[in-house]
């Protein structure tokens, strides 16, 4: 069965901020630092599947937290060239 993806406008910046807010307690428990770096020329509104993007970001960042004992993690969002 093929995966079904939504294609609708959504606020990517807000989605990234929500994911980081959700995971921040895990980071603080381990004395890690988590930050978002957003390209100033990137529109915060994107087209795509907000739920899937949120799920992928949560999984990637959760894994980074799980396998890090010190330091920081940065979610860097920049346009593709």
C-alpha positions, 0 to 999 in steps of 0.5 A: 500500500502506497503512503498518502501525503498531504499537499497543503500550505503550512507554517514550517517555522511554527512546526519546527518551533513546536517540535523543538518545544516538545523535545526541549525537556529531554534536552535539558534533562541531559544538559544539552543545548537545542537551537533552531537556525532559520534562514532570514530569506526563507518564507515560513509558509511552505507546501507539503505534509505538515504532519509527516514533516513534524514526525520526521523532525521529531524522530531525527532530533529524538535520535540525536538526543538519545545518542548525545551525552554532551554538546548541542544540536542545531536544526538548520533550515535553509533554502536549497540552491 
